[in-house]
Amino acid sequence: MICKSFRKSVFILFFLFQACIPTISKSIMQSVSDYLQLKSILNTGPYTISVKVSGLLGSGLTLSLNSGQATITVNSDGDYQFGPKLLTGENFNVTITNQPILPNQTCSINGGMGVVGFGNIATIIVNCDPLRYSIGGTISGLDGVTGLVLTNSFDGSTLSVAVASGTFAFTQTYVSGSTYNVSVTTQPNHPVQNCVVTNPSGTIASANITNIAISCTSTAYPIEITSFGIGSGTLILSNNGSETISITTNGINRFATDLPPSSTYNVQIVSVPTNHQCVLSSTSGTVAGTVSIQANCFSVLDYTPRNGGILQTTESIRLVFSAEVNTGSCAGSSGTLNTNLSFPINFALATTNFTNDTLVVSPAPTDSWVTGNRSLVLNCLSNIGSHPLSTSVTLTYLVPSTLRYVSDASGNDVNDGLTPATPKRNIQPAIDSFGGCPSNDCAVLVTQGSYDPAAVSARIQLVSGISLFGSYEPGFTQWKPTDKDSTILMDMVPAFCATANSINPCASIAADSSVTATTIISGFKILSGDNAPYMTGVFLDSTNSVRIIDNTINGGTGTSVSSGIYAINSTPILIRNQIEGGICTANNCNSSGVYMTSAALIAPFIVGNTIDSGKGAGTQVTSRGIFYNGSVGLDVTNIRLNQITSLPLDNTTAGTSTLSIAFDISSLSNSSTGVLAGNQLVAGTANTSIGIRIQSPTGIQIGSALQGNSITTGSAASFKSNGMLLNSGHTIRNNYIYLGSATNASFPTATNGIEISSGGVTAIIERNTIIGGNATSGAKATLYGINATSFTATSSISGNYIRLGSANGTGASMVSGIYLQSPNGFLIANNWIQNGSSNVYARGIDITGVFSPLKIYHNTVSSGTSSVSGNEAVLQINSNSSVLVENNIFLLNDNAGNNACIVDLVGPQTSIRFNVLYNCSNLVYKTPLYYTDLCAGGVPGSLSCITPLGLSANFGDNLTLDPNLGLNFGVVANYIPTTATSCLITKSTNNIIADSYNGVGTRPGGDGFVSLGAIEYNLTCTP
């Protein structure tokens, strides 16, 4: 899948990893507490139009819908339904075209005109009794999917209204002199609305009542997704990193939760239907009404031949789409895929999964494709709705000028290899038989079977412009690269491999600096051999022209190093491969799925691969999914949409020191740059398990403003389990980190979501989700969401969602959402921290060391739980420096003993203002006093306010109110304010952050006030 952030022409579209990693907004979802859990698909009809006929004595009454669209002839009382059904938003107008006769009567209609909402229209009455009257009126603004229900208290009659705007009527009739009193008994929902009745009551005075007026206004609005191009399967979206919606059909869908005005939304793709690419028309913003987002999933589901592969000169291209197309759908396509005679290209329709979903593109019968490396940029529109492809698709093919054939079953190297009937037996002789390829468009076709790379020489040596295509059916009748049944198997390790080293490893396939033209390897299973010091599947040395597409690669077994891909001073182009680093067997050995080193900046294209690190049998082993070990930097921009896994290693044998790292950049690569986004990284169990490690100061951003990475750390690491371990500050955005655990009976353990270890750096950490984690030890055990040292004043930690597990050990064991050592005066704002538990210390935010004034604004934080009284604090400060603590909501989990909301061991506090300090008898501990009272002006004090914490304005306006959040405490807390939240909390005047990181929102909110805590809330509050 290609996410919106990558909406541009790319080399290939079918990825093994079929889900974009979501961007997770950490401005936590703001909503009302009582939302409807209804089906996500929004039913827009068609709906029925019905009338109630009352008091009819004659016959021949004729009713018309929409000036003759349909008619009904009625001869008796009852309920009647027009044949045609109408969609939401369509007008209806019911009129009488013939009054009844025998006897003659004059009938009237009440409620007969309006706009269809979300439901059947059954609020129309035709009354023919001259002594009885109806009750009705007008309605405006009804948008709720679940309808409005009215009640007339005179007789208890109820009426479900589905008229978006227009007229309505109860279907009962009443005699003159009857009273009526109409009220709303069920308000509409989705969007949440408040409907107000004007002229609700009165007495009938010989006339129909038509002046009841109902006006509906929305108090919360839905997030509406209009999907198209879904051929099969399920599209899953998330909003604000919390709620998800599953969409299986095209049309209008809504998240179950409506959001109040001025709240923020952040909709991202979690997963897409198989082989689809989906993009959203927008992803985030501020709610001002119903939010309408288009989800375009119109995609090319399949290509024959496989994209990136070989196209014979007269072969057709078969494109299977996710929606119906027509012969002109792709007429606007362009590129270098042209024909020799320039006759018009033929487009023919076919059926694969449903009617007209397939387009067959062919040269004219007497024409052929021009040879060479060719591309076709598809510009296609769906037949219905003329929707464009969700992403720009570039088909890239080699149209070969010259071929050689290789077959396991029927080949012989004495053959010329020029025809399917005279194939060669081995791949290297077929390459050599070309004698070079000056036109750079030659190809070797290989049928299914087994091929020894060392059958002729030490390995298969690529030649510039001669590509290899495996997995042809016997007789070369069809190319099936996904079968990968042409196996390059190193049965016998060549003799030179005994001395293989870091600059000349043992490899099944190799390319060197002489490969300067595009050379493709596709459709193979590449299995390297056993027991060389350096063993790899494919070795690239000083070349940027090898494209490795649709292969399975295993690095074999190396005693010092094993790797699937080993690249020196090269730019690997890896697409849709399954790569495994093999096995390294000796102590101190290294296994990597992809190993790169370079003396110049490189920008590899690594997209849509499944990359495993390989395994290690020693006790001092490092296993990495991707490892860059260059002396100059790496541009990570085009490393995306991969599933990167470092496999488990021994972490139980005494004396082991193993590292399992999904993505690793060495300490010499300072000039590395780019944005690493859209990958799924999983770190295996080892002594140390790390999702992403960057060992030098770089310009790399981990995650973008639109898309992050999904990172899972190993369970039961015996020393450390980290989502990220960075040696300097970076910009880290929108990543989803699932923490594992670290367990050791004797030695210290640590689990960190994000750890930045060096000092004096700038870091931007925003909108990340960090969940879970455990640390257990017979010594010190620590669990930190964010663990950082010496951030500069231009750093910030904003809008993150942190929910932690437990840390249990001895000594200074601790669980803390944010743990900072010697920070400068930067901003910590709008974070939602639900801290975990510890048998020693639990601190929501813990700060230590010397620093300049640190700004802690607008956070909602719980202390977590400690089994030791006095060791539980929401904010712990251990410094001689001052801290600005304003507009936060602090929740103490256990109001017992010496636990406190704020613990300040030494030094001045410049500001403790406008905070909510809840469930803490000890509001502030300032050595040596506990401040237990909230004195006049909201100043913490002790001894019945004789000793206040501070006398200046910087120590005022704090509150001890129950914030009445969605769920103050619990397994998964909900820190969203509710209507029960005090207006003192949601309507503060202390506007200290003009550009709040509350999603994309700003403070103050739409009501002109500032909400304390992480959420800007603008709905009804409690005075």
N, C-alpha and C positions, 0 to 999 in steps of 0.2 A: 504494500500500500504506500501511496505517497500522500503525506499530510499537506495541509494548506501551506505550511511554512516552506514546503519544497515544491510549490506550484510553479514549475518551470520545466523546460525540456530536459529530460534526463535520458541516459543511455538505454536504460532497460526498465521494465515495469514489473515483471512477475518476480516477486520475492518469495523466498521460502518462509520468511517471517511475515505473516500476513496481518500484523496489527501495528499501527502506529502507537508509540508510547504517548500516553496522554500528557498534555500540559496540565498540571494540577494547580488550580488557583488556591492560594492559601488565605485569601480574604474569605473567611468561611461563610457558607451560604446563609443569607438572611431570609427568613421566611416567617409566615405566621405559624402558630403552633397547631392549628386545626385545619390541615389540608386534606384534600380528598385523595385516597389511594384508588385511582381509577385506571382503567386501561389506557395505555399510552396513545393508542390510535384514536384520533379525534373523529367522531362520526359526524360527517357533514351531510348526511342524508343518503338517498332522498327520503323525504318525510311526507306523511299523509296529511291531507286537508279534510277535516270532518266538520259537520254541522249537526246541531241538535235542533230538531223541529218539534215545536210544542203548540198545542191548541188548534191543530189542523182538523177541520170538519169536512172541507170540500176535497176536490181532487184537481190534478193538473198543475199543482205548484211546480214551477220550473226554476231551478237555481243554476247559475252560471259561474264558472271559475275563470277569471282573467279574460273576460270578454269573449267567451265561447271556446276557450281551450278545452273545456269539458262542461257537460251539463248533466243535471240530475232531475228527473221527474219524480215528485213525492206525492203520495196519496194518503199518508197516515203519519202519525207522530213517530219519532224514533231518531236514532243516530244514523247518519248517512255520510259516506265517504266518496270523494271524487276519485276517479280513476288515476289521473296523472299524479305523480309525486314530485315534490319540489326540493331543491337543494337549499342548504343554508345560504342566506343572502338573497334568495329570489323573492320577488313580490307575490303576494296573493291578494285577490280582490273578489269576494263573493257577492253577487248581486242577484236580485229576483227579476227574471225575464217574463214570467207569467204568474199572475196571482191565481189562487185556487177559485174554482166555481162549484156550483151545486153543493152547498150554497157558496155565494160569492163572499170572499174574505180578503181583508187587506193585511198582509203579513209584513213584518219589519225585521231587519237584521241588525244585531248588535255584535260588534267584534269582528266584522267581516273583512277588514282591510289591514294589511301590514307587511312586514318582512319576516321571512322564516328564520328562526333562530336555530337552536340545537335540540330539536324534538318535534314530534307530531303536533300539528295545530288542532286543538280540540277546545277552543275558546270562542266559538261562534254559535250564536243562538238565532234561530228564526222563530219568532213568536207571532202566532196568528190569533191569539185570544185577545179580544178587545178589552177585557176586564183584568188582564194580568200584564205585568211589566217586568222588564229585565234590568239587571244591574251590571254596569260595565264602565269602561272609560278608555284612557290612552296610556300607553307605556313607551318609555324611551330609554335607550342605553343598556338594554339587557344583553350581556355578552356571555354570561356564565353557561358552561356546558351542562351542568346540572341545574335544572330549571327552578324558577321562582314558584313558590307555593303561597297562595292567598287563602284566607279564611274569612267567611262572613259569620260573625259571632251570633247573628240573629237566629240562624238555624244550624250552624256548625258546618255548612257546606264548604268544601275546599275546591280550589282550582289550580291546576298546574299550568303555568304560562310559559310558552316557548316562542312568543312573538318578540323578536328583537326590538322592533319599534312598530307602532301602529295602534290598533284597537284590540280590546279584549272584552269578554263578557262571561259572567257566570252562566251556567246552563240550566239554572232554575228560574222560574218566574214567580212573581209575588203580586198580591193584591194591593191596591192603593191603600195607603195608610200604614203599610209595613215599614218597620225601621230596618236599617242595615248598618253594619260597622265592619269595614274591610281592613284587615291588617295582614302584614307579611309574617307568615309562620315559618317559612324556610327561605333563607336568603340564598341567592344563586352563588355558585362556586365555580372556580376554574375559568375565568378569574374570580377571585373573591370579590363580591360586590355587596354594597349596602343600598337597598332599595327603599325609598321613602314614599309614603302614600300621602297625597294631598287630597282634600275633600273626602276623607275616608268614610264618613258617616252622615246619616240623614234619614228623612222619611220620604217614601215614595208618594208622589202627589199626581196620580193619573198620567204618568209619563215614564218612559224608559230613562234610567239613570245612565248618563254618558260622560259625566264630568269628574269621575274618579281619575286622578292622575298619579302615575307611578313613575318615578325617576330613579334610575339605577346608576350608581357611580362605582368604579372599581377601587378597592383598597389594596389589592395585590393582583399581580398580573402573571399570566402563564408565559413560559418559555416555549415557543411554538416552532416545531421543526417540520418543514415541508420537504419530504424526501422524494427523490425520483432516481430512476436508473438502477434500482435494486432488482436484480434478476432472480436471485434466490439467496437464502441465508439471512443473517441477522447483522444489522448495524447497531453497535452499542455506543452511546454517547454518555458523557458525564457532565454534570454542572457543578461548578465550584468544588470539584474534587470529592464530592460526597454522593449526590444522588445520581443514579444511572437510569437510562431509558433504553429499551430494546425495541428496535424497529425492524419489522419483517416485510412490510408492505409499503408501497409508494402512496403518498398522500400526506395529510396533516397529522402530526403527532405532537403531544404536549407532555412535558415533564409533569409528574404528579404534584409537585410543589409550586405554588404560586409565590412570587416574590413581591415585597412591598415597594412602592415608589422610592427612588433614590438608592435602593440597594443595588448590588452589583451581581453580574452573572459572568461565568466563564465556562463556556461549553467547549468540550474537547472530544475528540474521537478516542474511544477506548479500543475498539476493534471493529473490523469491517467484514462484510461477507467475503467468503473465500474468493480470491482472485479479483475482487473489486478494488478500486481506488476511490476513495470518497474525500471530498473537501467541503468545508462549511463556508457559506457566504460571509459570515462574521463569527467571531468567537466570544467577544467580551464587550462589556459596556455597562451603562447605568440604566436601570429600569425606569421608564417613564410611561409605559403602556405595554400592551402585549408585544413581546419580543418575537419577531419573526425571523427565522434563520433557514436558509435553504441548505439541504444536504444533498449535494450532487454526487451520485454514485455511478453515473453513466460511464461504463468502462469497457475496455477490450478484455474479455475474460480468457481468451486463448488465441494463440498465434500458431499457424502452421505455414512454413517452418518456424521453429522456435526463434524468437527474437534474439539477435546477436549471433545467429548462426549462419548457415550456408543456404543460398538460394540458387538453384540451377537456372540456366538461361531461359528455359521455357516453362519453368515451374510456376504454379499459381500460389498466391498468398491467401490463406483462409483466415478471416478475422471473425471471431465469435464475440458478440456484444452482449451487454446486460440488459438491453432494451431493443425494441424493434427498430430496424433501420430500413432505408430504401436505397435504390441503386444510385441516387444522387447524394446520399448522406456524406460521403467522403470526397466529393468532387473538389473541395477546396484544399486537398492535401498537396504537399509540395516536397521537394528534396532532390537528391541526385540519383534516385532510382528511376532511370529513364529507359526507353527502348531504342533499339538500333535504327529502326525505320521511322520512329516518331509517330506511329499510328496511335490513335486514341486507346488508352488503356481500358479494358473491359471490366465492368463492375456487374456482378450477378448475385442475386439473392439466393439464399439457401436456408435450411432449417436445421439447427442443432439441438437446442433445448426447448425452444418455442418458435412459433412461426416468424419467419423473416428476421431472425436474430443474427444471421451470418451473412457476411459479404465476401465474395470470392473475387480477388483482384488478379487479373491475368493480362499478359501481353496479347495483342491481336494474334489470330491463328498463324499468320505468316511472319510475325515479328518476334523479337526476343529481348531480354534484358541486356543492357550494356554491362560488361564485366567490370570488376573492381570492387572496392569497398564502398557500398552504396547505402543511402539512408532515405527514409520516407517519413516526413513529419505529418502525422495524421491530423486532419482538421475535419472532424466528423460531427454530425448533428443527429440526434435521435429522430425517428419518424414522427413520434407524438410529442408535441411540445417544443421541438427543435432545440433540445438541450445540448450544449456542447459536451465533449468529453471532460470528465472531472479534472483530468490532468493532461498536460501536453505529452503525447506519446510519440517517440521517435523509434521507428523500426530501423535496425541496422543490420545489414546483411553483407556477406561476402558472396559476390557473384563470380565464380571462379572462371578464369580463362583456360586453365590447365589442371588436370586431375591425375592423381595416382590412387590406386586401390590396394587395400591391404586386407587379407582375410586369414583368420586362424584356421578355418576348416579347409579351405581350398587353395591357400596361397603358397607360393614358392618364390624365394628371392631370385631365382634365375629368370622368372617371368619379367616382362617389361612393366607390369603394373598399369598399363595404359587403359585397360578395359576391365569391366567387372568379371569377364571371363578369364583374364590373365593377371590376377592380383599377386602382389608380393606377400610374403609371410610376415615380415617384420617392418616396423615403422621407420627405423633409421635408413634402411636401404631405399625406401620409397622417397624419403626426403632428399637423400643424396642423388637420386636418379634425375632430379630436376636440373642439377648443375647450377643452382641459383634460380631466382625468380625476379628478373628485373622489373616486371610489371606489378609485382607485389600483390598478386591476386591468385596465387596457386593454393591448392588444397590437397590434403591426403585424407581419403575416406576410409574408415576402419570399421569392419563389421564386429559384431559381438564375438567375444572370445578372450583369450589370455595372451598377453604380449610381454616378453621380457625386455626391459629397457636396456639391458646389458648383453643382449643376444649378439650384437654386432660390435659395439664399442662399449665404453664404460657406462654410458647413459644415452638417452635420447637428447641430441643437441639440436635446438631449434635453429632454423635458418630464416633470415628476414623475409617476410612476405609469404611464407609457406605455412599455412594453418593446418591444424589437425582436428578432425571431426570424428568422434567415436560414436558407438552405439547404432550403427547401421544394421538393419535386418539382413539376414542371409540373402545373397544375390544383390545387395545394395538397393533393395526395392524401396526402403523408407528409412528416414533418419528419425530416431527416437532418443534424443539426448537425455531425457529425464529417466530413461531406463538405466543408464550408466553401466551397461553390460559389456563394454570394451574395457577390460581390466589390464592396466599396466602394472605388472607384478614383478618385483625384484626377487626372483627365486633364489638366485645366487648373488651374494654381495661381491661386486668387482674387487679385484685385488687392491686397486689404488685407494679404496675406502678405508683400508687399515690405517692410512696416514691422513685421512680427511681432517680438515681444520676449519678455523673460523672464516677463512677467505676462500676455501675450496671444499665445501661439504660434499658428502656422498648424497647423490640425488637421482631420482628416476628421470626427471626432465630438467634441462638447464637451458638458459638463454643468456648471452653475453652482450657486450657493447655493439657487436655487429648486427644485432637485431634492431633495426631503426624504422622499419615499416610495420604496420599493424599485423600482428601474428596472433591467431586465436587458438586456444585449447578448449575444446568443448565436448562434453558427452562421455567423459572417461571416469573410471574408478582407478585412482592412482595409489598404489600401495608400495611404499618403500620397504627396504629390507631390514635386517637385524644386525646389531652389534658393530656399528662404526662409531668412532668418537663423535663425529658430527653427522647426523642423518636428517634428511629432509625429503619432502615429496617433490617440490618444485623449487629450483634455485634460480634466482634472477640476479644477474651481476651487471650493473651499469646499463640497464635498458629501461625505457619507459613505454615500450610498444607492445608488450605482451598482455593480451586480454584473456583472463582465465574465467570461463563462464560455464555454469551448469556441470560442475565436476564434483566427485567425492574424492577427497585427498587425505591420506593418512601418512604422517611423517616417518613411520617405521620406528625402529629402536636405536637410540643413541646412548652411548655411555656418558658423554659430556653434554651434548645438546641434541634435542629432537624437535622438529618443527614441521608443520604442514607446508608453510611457505617461508622461504628464507631469502630475504631481499637485501642486497648490498648496493647502495647508491642507485637505487631503482625506484620507480613509481609503480607499485602494484595496482593492477586493475582487476578487481575480484568481484564477481557478480553471481549471485545465486548459487554459490558453492557450499558444500558441507565439508568443513576443514577441521581436521583433528591433528594435534601436535605429536601423536604417537606416544612413545614411552621412553623415558630416560631412566637409566638403571643404576648409575653410580651415585655416591654421595656428592653433594655440591653440584649436581647437574641441573639443567634448565630445560623445561619443555614449554613450547609456545605453539599456539595455533598459527599465528602469523608473527614472524620475527622480521623487523626492519632495522637497518642501520644506515646512516648516510653522513657524508661530510658536507652536504649542501641541503638546503631546505627542500623537502619533498611534500607533495600533496597527493597521497594515494586516493584511489577511487575504490572504496570498499563498501558495497551496498547490497543489502538483502542476503547476506550470508549467515549460515549457522557455523560459528567458530568455537571449537572446544580446545582447551589448552593442551590436552594430552595428560598422561599419567606419569607419576614418578615412583620408583620403587625404593629409593634411598631414604635416609633419615635427614638429609640436608638438601632438600629439593625445593626448587621454585617452579611453579606452574602458572603460566599466564595465557589468557586468551589472545590478546594482542600486546606485543611488547615492542616499543621503539627505544633503541639503544644508540641513537646517533649523537655525534658531536655537535651537530647543528639541528635546527628545529624541525618539527612536524606540523603540517597544516591538517587539522582534523576535520575540516568542514565537510568533506565528502566521505566521512566514515559514519554511516547512518543506516537505520533500518536493519541492523544486524542483531542477531541473538548471540551474545558473546559469553561464554561460560569457562571459568577455570575449574577444573575437575578436583574432587577431593583428594587429599593426601594424608599420609600417616600423621596422626596427631596424638597417638597414645603411647608409642614406644618411647621408653626412657631415652633422653638425649636427642630427641628429634627437634629439628628447627626447620619447619616447612612453611612455605608461603604459597597461597593460592590467590591469584590476583587476576581479575577479569580484564582490566585495561591498565597498562603500566607504561609510564614514560620516564626515562632515566634522568639522572641528575645533571647531565651535560647538555640537555636539550633546551636551553634557556629561551631560544628564539621561537619556540613552538607557538602556534597561533591557531585561530579559527574557532568555530562553535561546534562542540560535540553534542549532538542531539538526536533523538529518535531511536536510540538503541535500548535493547534489553540486556542488562548485564547481571550475571549471576556468579557470585564467588563461592567456590566450594569450601568444604570444611578442611582446615589445616591448623597448624599452630597459629598462623595469622591469616585471616581471610579478609580480603579487601575488594570492593567493587571497582573503584577507580583510584589509582595512585599516580600522582605527578610529583616527581622528586626534585623539581627545580622551579624557580620563578618563571612563569610563562604568561603569554597573553591569551591562553585558552579560556574560553567561556564554556562552562559545563551546563548545557541547557540554554535555550533561547527565550525570548519574550513570548513565543508562541508554543514552544515544545521543549520538553525536557527528556530525561532518560528514566527508565525504570531500573532500579538497582536493588538486588537482593543479596544479603551477606550470608555467610555460612553459619550453619548451626553447629554448636558444640566445638567451636574453635578453642584451643587450649591456652591461647594468650590474648589475642585481639580479634574482634570482628567489627570491621568498619565499612560503612557505605562509601566514604571517601577519606583518603589520607593525602593531604596536600602539604607541600613544603613551603607554600607561599600563598598570598591572597589571590583569589580568582573571583570572577563573577559566576555565581551559581544560581540558576533560576529553574523553577518549575520541574524539579526532579522529584520522583516518588521513590523513597528509600524504605525498604522493608528490612528491618534489622533482625539479624539472627542472634546467636548467643556465644558467650565465651565462658568456659567452665574449666576449672583447675583446682584440684584438692589442696595443692601446696603453694602455688605461685600466684602472683597477682594477675587479674584478668581485666580487660577493658572492652567495652562495646560503645562505638561512637557512630552517630549518623554522619556528621561532617566533622573531621578533625583537621585543623590547620596548625601546624606545629612551629613554624618559624616566626620570628618577631619582626616588627616594623613594617608590616605589609598592609595593603588596602584590599578589602574584600567586600563584595556585594553579595549578600546571601538573602534571596527573596523568593517568596511563594513556593517554597519546597514543602513537601510532606515527609515527615519522618515518623515511622510507626514501629512499635514493638521493641524488641531487644531485651536481652537478659545478660547479666554478668554474675557469676557465682564463683567464689574462691574460698579456700581456707586462709587466704591472706586478703589483701585489699581487692575489692571489686568495684568498678565504676561503670556507670551507664550514663552517657551524655548524648543529648540530641545534637547540640552544636558545642564543640570543644575547641577553643581558639586562644591564641597567644598574641598579645601586643598589636592589635589592630590599630591602624592610623585613624585620625579624626575624620577622614573622608569615607570611611567604611560605613556599612549599615547592615543590620539584620532585621528584615522587615517582612511582614505578611506570611510568616511560616506557620505551618500547622505541625505540632509536635505532640505525640502521644506515646508515652514510654512504658516499658515493662518494669522489671525489678533488678536491683543490685543487692546482693547479699554476700557479705564477707566479714572481714575483721578490720580493725584500725580505722582508717579514714574512708571506708567504703561509702559510696554516694550514688544517688540517682538525681540528675539535674537536667532540666530542659535545655538551658543555656549555661555553659560554664566558661568563664572568661578569666584569663590571667593578664594583668597589666595592660588593660585596653586604654586607648586614648579616648577623647571625648566624642565618640561617634553616637549614632542613633540606633536604638533598639525599639522598634515600634510595630504596633499592629500584629503582634504574634499571638497565636492561640496555643497555649502550652498546658497540656494535661499531663502533669508529672506522674511518675510511677511510684514504686514502693522500694523501701530499703530497710534492712535490719539495723542500719547505722544512721546515715544522714539522708534526708530528702529535702531538696531545695529546688524550687521552681527555677529561679535564676540565681547563680552563685558567681560573685565577682571578687577577685582577690588581686593584690599587688598595687603598685603606685600608678595612678592614672590621672588625667585631667578630667573635668566634669563630664560624666557620661550621661546621656539623655535616655531615660527609660520612659517612653510615652505610649499610652494607648495600647497596652497589652492586657490580655485576659489570661491569668496564670493561676494554676493551683499549686500548692506546696508539694503534693504527693504525700505519701505516708511513711512514717518511720516508727519502728517499734520502741525507740528510745525517746522518752520525754525530753523536750528541749532541743531535739535534733531536727525539728521540722520547721521550715520557714519558706514563705513564698519568695522572698527576696533576701539574700544573705550578702552582706557587704563586709569585706575585711580589708580596709585600706585607710590611709590617712587623707585620701582625696575625697572630693565631694561628688555627689550624684544628684541628678535632677530626676525626681520621681513624680510624674504627673499623669493624671487622667487614666490610671490603670484600674482594673478590677482584680483584686487579690483575694484568693479563696484559700483559707487554711483548712486542710482536710480534717485534722484532728485538733479540736479546741481543748487541749489538755495540758496540764503541767506548765512547763516553760516554753512550749511552742509559741511562735509569734509570726505575725504576717511579715514584718520587716525586722531583720536582725542587722544592726550596724555596730560592729565591734569597736572600731576606732575611727577617729577623724570626723570632720564636719559633714553635715548633710545640707546642701544648699537649698533643696526644695523637696518637700513632701506635700503636694497640693492636689486637691480634687481627685483623690483616689478613693475607691471603695475598699474598705478593709473588713472583710466578712468572715464571720465564724472564728474570730480570734479575740479572746479576752485580753491577750497581750498584743496590743496594736503594733507597738514598736518596742524593740529592746535596743537601748542605747547604753552601752556600758557606763555605769553599773546598774541602771534603772530599767524597770519594765514600765512602759507607759500604757496604762490599762483603761484610761478614760478618754472620751472624746469631749474636749472642753469647748467653751464658747468659741464660735468661729471655725469649728472643725479642726482644732489643734489637738493632737494627741498629748495626753498629760498623765500624771500620776498623783497619788495622794490627794484625790478629790480636786484635781486641777491646781493644786498649790505649786506643783513643779511641772510646767508645760514643757513639751519638747523644744519649742522655739517660740519666740515672741513676735517675730517678723511676719510679714504677709506670706513669706515662703513656706509657712508651716500651717496653712489653713485650708478650710473648705473640704476636708476629708469626710467621708461618710462611713457609717457602720451598718448600713441597711442591707437586708437580704436582696441581692440583685434580681432574684426571681428569673434567672435565665431559663432557657429551655430545660436544662438539667444541670444544676450546679455541680453535682458530684455523680459518679456512677462509672461503670465499666467504660462506656464511651459517653463522656459528658457532652452537653450541648450548650455552648456559651452564647447563644442568640438571645437577646432580650425578648420579652413578651409584653403583652398588655398589662401584666401584673408588675412589671418593672417600674420603679419610681421614676417620675419625670426629672427628679434631681440627678438621676443617672443618665437618662437618654437626652436631656435638654440642658446640658451644661453650657456655660458661656466661656469656658476656658479654651479658646481656640488657639492651640499651640502648634498645630501642624496644618499648614494651608494645603499642602499637597500630600494627603495621607496615602499610605500604601494600603488602602482598604480596597483591594482590587484595582479598578481604574477610577474609583470614586474619589471625591475630595471631602474634606471637612471644612466648614460645617456641612451638615446634610441639607436636604431639601427643605427642612423646616427652619433653617437658619441657626440651629443649635448644634452642639457637639455632643456625641454620645461617648461616655467613658468606656474604656475597654477597646477590644479589637474590632467591634462591629459598630458601624454607623447605622443607627436604627431611627426611623422616622414615623413609625406608626403610633397608635394610641398608647399612652402610658398612664400610670396611676399617679394622680397628683399627690 
